[in-house]
């Protein structure tokens, strides 16, 4: 499970053999969520008070995240600062 970013107490992961739709996983304290890249829907779990920060990060890196999903060539993505 590659960690692709870490910021403000959140850890963002993508898995190599995941199902569609394209998504990533967020861990924040005791909260866990699965978030769709294209529409930012929370597919599973709960983001608590950090949803807006996750959405802001995705808006900055959506194209890069979708390319990683398609190619499975994972790398670190700049954190939200």
C-alpha positions as CSV (number, residue, x, y, z in Angstrom):
1,X,0.0,0.0,0.0
2,X,2.0,3.0,-1.2
3,X,1.8,6.1,0.8
4,X,1.6,8.9,-1.7
5,X,1.3,11.9,0.6
6,X,1.3,13.0,4.2
7,X,0.2,16.4,5.5
8,X,-1.5,18.0,8.5
9,X,-1.8,14.6,10.3
10,X,-3.3,12.9,7.2
11,X,-1.8,10.0,5.3
12,X,-2.9,9.4,1.7
13,X,-2.6,5.9,0.2
14,X,-3.3,4.2,-3.1
15,X,-3.3,0.4,-3.6
16,X,-1.9,-1.4,-6.6
17,X,-4.8,-3.8,-7.3
18,X,-7.9,-1.7,-6.5
19,X,-11.3,-1.7,-8.2
20,X,-12.9,1.2,-10.1
21,X,-13.8,4.0,-9.7
22,X,-10.4,5.7,-9.3
23,X,-9.9,6.5,-5.6
24,X,-7.5,6.9,-2.8
25,X,-7.6,6.2,1.0
26,X,-7.2,8.7,3.8
27,X,-6.2,8.0,7.3
28,X,-6.6,10.7,9.9
29,X,-6.3,9.9,13.6
30,X,-9.0,7.2,14.2
31,X,-10.8,8.1,10.9
32,X,-10.5,6.2,7.6
33,X,-12.1,7.0,4.3
34,X,-12.1,6.1,0.7
35,X,-12.5,9.1,-1.7
36,X,-13.2,9.1,-5.4
37,X,-10.7,11.2,-7.4
38,X,-13.1,12.5,-10.1
39,X,-16.0,13.5,-7.9
40,X,-14.6,13.7,-4.4
41,X,-17.4,11.5,-3.1
42,X,-16.6,9.6,0.1
43,X,-17.1,6.0,-1.0
44,X,-16.5,4.5,2.4
45,X,-15.7,5.7,5.9
46,X,-15.7,9.2,7.3
47,X,-13.3,12.2,7.1
48,X,-14.4,14.2,10.1
49,X,-13.3,17.8,9.9
50,X,-10.6,17.4,7.3
51,X,-12.8,16.8,4.2
52,X,-12.2,20.4,2.9
53,X,-8.4,20.0,3.2
54,X,-8.6,16.7,1.3
55,X,-10.7,18.3,-1.4
56,X,-8.3,21.2,-1.8
57,X,-5.4,18.8,-2.1
58,X,-7.2,16.8,-4.8
59,X,-8.0,19.9,-6.8
60,X,-4.3,20.7,-7.0
61,X,-3.3,17.1,-8.0
62,X,-6.3,15.5,-9.7
63,X,-4.5,14.9,-13.0
64,X,-1.5,13.5,-11.3
65,X,-3.6,11.2,-9.2
66,X,-5.6,9.9,-12.2
67,X,-2.3,9.2,-14.1
68,X,-1.0,7.2,-11.1
69,X,-4.3,5.3,-10.9
70,X,-4.1,4.4,-14.6
71,X,-0.4,3.6,-14.8
72,X,0.1,2.1,-11.3
73,X,3.4,4.1,-11.3
74,X,3.1,5.5,-7.8
75,X,5.2,8.3,-6.4
76,X,5.1,10.9,-3.7
77,X,2.7,13.8,-4.3
78,X,3.3,17.3,-2.8
79,X,1.5,17.8,0.4
80,X,-0.9,20.6,1.1
81,X,0.9,23.4,2.8
